[in-house]
Amino acid sequence: MIQYFKIDYHRCMFKGSIAQIVKLPWDRMNPVDLAFLSTVTGREFADSLRAGAEHYKNDGKILQMISEELQTDNLVYRDYSKKGDHVDMLLHFFDELKLWSKVSESVKEAGIEYVKGMSALSGEEKMMCIISREKELPVIFTKIVDSHNWKDFGLGFYEKYLRDHIVWDGEEGGHADLVGHIDVDQKVLDSFWKLRLKMYEAVPLS
């Protein structure tokens, strides 16, 4: 059983890794590679949320967040309008547009390493990572959205995915607020954000 406690969230070491992520040269990264990494992290997010949810079966706020992330029909784009995990929308368009073959090999390898790192965590630890990313991803996703004209690359579906999550996570009463009462462990988040940074740094620059 891991020990965790209230922390001064904004003074933690992992904020340095997040700052590095925000400052990455997103506009020099291949748009398909970035979208691919979201298929990886999106699938891992859904799996981690299911694993972590076992510890919060009676927490109404967590259950509300889960209902808006998993097996929901609130993410719609063009011909995609069905119940599923949010990542299923990305997978749908990657299949439809035959994008898998356009992903850089180094990025595929980085995705495998990221999943391997996350699989080593317990359900409680995975939930801590989810709590942290619900707070931090709106800023990171905004940087990614602003880095490219996604429709020019035929990736309007990915822009839609990012913009919707910026709203869901960052708005008042949104997912960051819903999970804000859960305690976290700084060491877990330090490792998580370093893992996330390493994954993004694997994307080749133009």
C-alpha positions as a Markdown table, in Angstrom:
| # | Residue | x | y | z |
|---|---|---|---|---|
| 1 | Met | 0.0 | 0.0 | 0.0 |
| 2 | Ile | 1.6 | 3.3 | -1.0 |
| 3 | Gln | 1.5 | 6.3 | 1.3 |
| 4 | Tyr | 0.3 | 9.5 | -0.2 |
| 5 | Phe | -0.8 | 12.9 | 1.3 |
| 6 | Lys | -1.7 | 16.4 | 0.5 |
| 7 | Ile | 1.0 | 18.4 | -1.3 |
| 8 | Asp | 1.6 | 21.9 | -2.3 |
| 9 | Tyr | 0.8 | 21.0 | -5.9 |
| 10 | His | 2.2 | 24.1 | -7.5 |
| 11 | Arg | 5.7 | 23.8 | -5.9 |
| 12 | Cys | 6.4 | 20.2 | -6.8 |
| 13 | Met | 9.4 | 19.0 | -8.9 |
| 14 | Phe | 7.1 | 17.6 | -11.6 |
| 15 | Lys | 6.1 | 21.1 | -12.5 |
| 16 | Gly | 9.6 | 21.4 | -14.1 |
| 17 | Ser | 8.9 | 18.6 | -16.5 |
| 18 | Ile | 5.5 | 20.1 | -17.3 |
| 19 | Ala | 7.2 | 23.4 | -18.1 |
| 20 | Gln | 9.6 | 21.6 | -20.4 |
| 21 | Ile | 6.7 | 19.9 | -22.2 |
| 22 | Val | 4.8 | 23.2 | -22.7 |
| 23 | Lys | 8.0 | 24.8 | -24.2 |
| 24 | Leu | 8.6 | 22.0 | -26.7 |
| 25 | Pro | 8.7 | 23.1 | -30.4 |
| 26 | Trp | 5.3 | 21.7 | -31.3 |
| 27 | Asp | 5.2 | 23.5 | -34.6 |
| 28 | Arg | 8.3 | 21.5 | -35.8 |
| 29 | Met | 6.7 | 18.1 | -34.9 |
| 30 | Asn | 5.0 | 16.0 | -37.5 |
| 31 | Pro | 1.2 | 16.4 | -37.0 |
| 32 | Val | 0.5 | 12.7 | -37.6 |
| 33 | Asp | 3.1 | 11.7 | -35.0 |
| 34 | Leu | 1.4 | 13.9 | -32.4 |
| 35 | Ala | -2.0 | 12.5 | -33.2 |
| 36 | Phe | -0.6 | 9.0 | -33.0 |
| 37 | Leu | 0.7 | 9.7 | -29.5 |
| 38 | Ser | -2.7 | 10.7 | -28.4 |
| 39 | Thr | -4.0 | 7.3 | -29.6 |
| 40 | Val | -1.4 | 5.8 | -27.3 |
| 41 | Thr | -2.1 | 8.0 | -24.3 |
| 42 | Gly | -5.8 | 7.9 | -24.9 |
| 43 | Arg | -5.9 | 4.1 | -24.8 |
| 44 | Glu | -3.7 | 4.1 | -21.7 |
| 45 | Phe | -5.9 | 6.8 | -20.1 |
| 46 | Ala | -9.0 | 4.7 | -20.5 |
| 47 | Asp | -7.2 | 1.6 | -19.2 |
| 48 | Ser | -5.7 | 3.5 | -16.2 |
| 49 | Leu | -9.0 | 5.1 | -15.4 |
| 50 | Arg | -10.8 | 1.7 | -15.3 |
| 51 | Ala | -8.0 | 0.3 | -13.1 |
| 52 | Gly | -8.0 | 3.3 | -10.7 |
| 53 | Ala | -11.8 | 3.5 | -10.5 |
| 54 | Glu | -11.9 | 0.3 | -8.5 |
| 55 | His | -10.7 | 2.4 | -5.5 |
| 56 | Tyr | -13.4 | 5.1 | -5.9 |
| 57 | Lys | -16.6 | 3.2 | -6.4 |
| 58 | Asn | -18.5 | 5.4 | -4.0 |
| 59 | Asp | -17.0 | 8.8 | -5.1 |
| 60 | Gly | -19.7 | 10.6 | -7.0 |
| 61 | Lys | -17.3 | 13.2 | -8.5 |
| 62 | Ile | -15.0 | 10.5 | -9.8 |
| 63 | Leu | -17.9 | 8.5 | -11.2 |
| 64 | Gln | -19.2 | 11.6 | -13.0 |
| 65 | Met | -15.8 | 12.2 | -14.6 |
| 66 | Ile | -15.6 | 8.5 | -15.7 |
| 67 | Ser | -19.1 | 8.7 | -17.2 |
| 68 | Glu | -17.9 | 11.7 | -19.4 |
| 69 | Glu | -14.7 | 9.9 | -20.5 |
| 70 | Leu | -15.6 | 6.2 | -21.0 |
| 71 | Gln | -18.3 | 4.6 | -23.1 |
| 72 | Thr | -19.9 | 8.0 | -23.8 |
| 73 | Asp | -21.3 | 9.6 | -26.9 |
| 74 | Asn | -20.2 | 13.2 | -26.1 |
| 75 | Leu | -17.4 | 13.3 | -28.7 |
| 76 | Val | -18.7 | 13.7 | -32.2 |
| 77 | Tyr | -17.0 | 14.6 | -35.5 |
| 78 | Arg | -18.4 | 14.2 | -39.0 |
| 79 | Asp | -19.3 | 10.5 | -39.5 |
| 80 | Tyr | -18.2 | 9.5 | -36.0 |
| 81 | Ser | -21.1 | 9.6 | -33.6 |
| 82 | Lys | -21.3 | 6.6 | -31.4 |
| 83 | Lys | -20.8 | 5.5 | -27.8 |
| 84 | Gly | -17.3 | 4.6 | -26.9 |
| 85 | Asp | -14.1 | 5.7 | -25.0 |
| 86 | His | -12.8 | 9.0 | -26.3 |
| 87 | Val | -9.8 | 7.3 | -27.9 |
| 88 | Asp | -12.1 | 5.3 | -30.1 |
| 89 | Met | -12.8 | 8.4 | -32.1 |
| 90 | Leu | -9.1 | 8.8 | -32.8 |
| 91 | Leu | -8.8 | 5.2 | -33.7 |
| 92 | His | -11.8 | 5.4 | -36.1 |
| 93 | Phe | -10.2 | 8.2 | -38.1 |
| 94 | Phe | -6.7 | 6.6 | -38.1 |
| 95 | Asp | -8.3 | 3.5 | -39.6 |
| 96 | Glu | -10.5 | 5.5 | -42.1 |
| 97 | Leu | -7.6 | 7.7 | -43.3 |
| 98 | Lys | -5.0 | 5.0 | -43.2 |
| 99 | Leu | -2.7 | 7.0 | -41.0 |
| 100 | Trp | -0.9 | 4.2 | -39.2 |
| 101 | Ser | 1.8 | 3.8 | -41.9 |
| 102 | Lys | 2.6 | 7.6 | -41.7 |
| 103 | Val | 3.8 | 7.4 | -38.1 |
| 104 | Ser | 7.6 | 7.7 | -37.5 |
| 105 | Glu | 9.2 | 4.5 | -36.1 |
| 106 | Ser | 10.8 | 6.4 | -33.2 |
| 107 | Val | 7.4 | 7.6 | -32.2 |
| 108 | Lys | 5.9 | 4.1 | -32.3 |
| 109 | Glu | 8.8 | 2.9 | -30.1 |
| 110 | Ala | 8.2 | 5.8 | -27.7 |
| 111 | Gly | 4.6 | 4.9 | -27.4 |
| 112 | Ile | 5.5 | 1.3 | -26.5 |
| 113 | Glu | 7.9 | 2.6 | -23.8 |
| 114 | Tyr | 5.3 | 4.9 | -22.4 |
| 115 | Val | 2.7 | 2.2 | -22.1 |
| 116 | Lys | 5.3 | -0.1 | -20.5 |
| 117 | Gly | 6.1 | 2.5 | -17.9 |
| 118 | Met | 2.5 | 3.1 | -17.1 |
| 119 | Ser | 1.7 | -0.6 | -16.8 |
| 120 | Ala | 4.2 | -0.9 | -13.9 |
| 121 | Leu | 2.0 | 1.4 | -11.8 |
| 122 | Ser | -0.8 | 0.3 | -9.4 |
| 123 | Gly | -4.4 | 1.3 | -9.9 |
| 124 | Glu | -4.0 | 4.0 | -7.2 |
| 125 | Glu | -0.9 | 5.4 | -8.8 |
| 126 | Lys | -2.6 | 5.4 | -12.2 |
| 127 | Met | -5.4 | 7.4 | -10.8 |
| 128 | Met | -3.0 | 9.9 | -9.4 |
| 129 | Cys | -1.5 | 10.4 | -12.8 |
| 130 | Ile | -5.0 | 10.9 | -14.2 |
| 131 | Ile | -5.7 | 13.5 | -11.6 |
| 132 | Ser | -2.6 | 15.4 | -12.4 |
| 133 | Arg | -3.1 | 15.4 | -16.2 |
| 134 | Glu | -6.7 | 16.6 | -15.8 |
| 135 | Lys | -5.2 | 19.7 | -14.2 |
| 136 | Glu | -2.2 | 20.1 | -16.6 |
| 137 | Leu | -3.4 | 18.9 | -20.1 |
| 138 | Pro | -5.5 | 22.0 | -21.0 |
| 139 | Val | -2.4 | 24.1 | -21.2 |
| 140 | Ile | -0.4 | 21.4 | -23.1 |
| 141 | Phe | -3.3 | 20.7 | -25.4 |
| 142 | Thr | -3.7 | 24.4 | -26.2 |
| 143 | Lys | 0.0 | 24.6 | -27.2 |
| 144 | Ile | -0.5 | 21.6 | -29.5 |
| 145 | Val | -3.7 | 23.0 | -31.0 |
| 146 | Asp | -2.1 | 26.3 | -31.8 |
| 147 | Ser | 1.0 | 24.7 | -33.4 |
| 148 | His | -0.6 | 23.6 | -36.7 |
| 149 | Asn | -3.5 | 24.2 | -38.9 |
| 150 | Trp | -4.8 | 20.7 | -38.4 |
| 151 | Lys | -7.4 | 20.8 | -41.2 |
| 152 | Asp | -4.6 | 21.4 | -43.7 |
| 153 | Phe | -3.2 | 18.0 | -42.8 |
| 154 | Gly | -6.6 | 16.3 | -42.9 |
| 155 | Leu | -6.5 | 16.0 | -39.1 |
| 156 | Gly | -9.5 | 18.1 | -38.1 |
| 157 | Phe | -10.7 | 15.2 | -36.0 |
| 158 | Tyr | -7.6 | 15.5 | -33.8 |
| 159 | Glu | -8.2 | 19.3 | -33.4 |
| 160 | Lys | -11.7 | 18.5 | -32.3 |
| 161 | Tyr | -10.5 | 15.9 | -29.8 |
| 162 | Leu | -8.0 | 18.4 | -28.3 |
| 163 | Arg | -10.4 | 21.4 | -28.1 |
| 164 | Asp | -13.1 | 19.4 | -26.5 |
| 165 | His | -10.8 | 18.1 | -23.8 |
| 166 | Ile | -9.4 | 21.6 | -23.2 |
| 167 | Val | -13.0 | 22.6 | -22.3 |
| 168 | Trp | -14.0 | 19.4 | -20.4 |
| 169 | Asp | -10.9 | 19.4 | -18.3 |
| 170 | Gly | -10.3 | 23.2 | -17.8 |
| 171 | Glu | -13.8 | 24.7 | -17.5 |
| 172 | Glu | -15.2 | 25.7 | -14.1 |
| 173 | Gly | -16.7 | 22.5 | -12.6 |
| 174 | Gly | -14.9 | 20.5 | -15.2 |
| 175 | His | -12.8 | 17.3 | -14.8 |
| 176 | Ala | -9.9 | 19.0 | -13.0 |
| 177 | Asp | -12.3 | 20.3 | -10.4 |
| 178 | Leu | -14.1 | 17.0 | -10.1 |
| 179 | Val | -10.9 | 15.1 | -9.2 |
| 180 | Gly | -9.2 | 17.9 | -7.2 |
| 181 | His | -10.1 | 16.4 | -3.8 |
| 182 | Ile | -8.0 | 13.3 | -4.3 |
| 183 | Asp | -4.6 | 13.1 | -2.6 |
| 184 | Val | -1.5 | 12.4 | -4.7 |
| 185 | Asp | 2.1 | 11.3 | -4.2 |
| 186 | Gln | 4.7 | 13.6 | -5.6 |
| 187 | Lys | 7.2 | 10.8 | -6.5 |
| 188 | Val | 4.5 | 9.2 | -8.6 |
| 189 | Leu | 3.8 | 12.4 | -10.5 |
| 190 | Asp | 7.5 | 13.2 | -10.9 |
| 191 | Ser | 8.0 | 9.8 | -12.6 |
| 192 | Phe | 4.8 | 10.2 | -14.7 |
| 193 | Trp | 5.7 | 13.6 | -16.1 |
| 194 | Lys | 9.3 | 12.6 | -16.9 |
| 195 | Leu | 7.9 | 9.6 | -18.8 |
| 196 | Arg | 5.5 | 11.9 | -20.7 |
| 197 | Leu | 8.3 | 14.3 | -21.5 |
| 198 | Lys | 10.5 | 11.5 | -22.8 |
| 199 | Met | 7.7 | 10.3 | -25.0 |
| 200 | Tyr | 7.2 | 13.8 | -26.6 |
| 201 | Glu | 10.9 | 14.3 | -27.0 |
| 202 | Ala | 11.0 | 11.2 | -29.3 |
| 203 | Val | 9.0 | 13.0 | -32.0 |
| 204 | Pro | 11.4 | 14.0 | -34.8 |
| 205 | Leu | 11.7 | 17.7 | -35.6 |
| 206 | Ser | 11.5 | 19.2 | -39.0 |
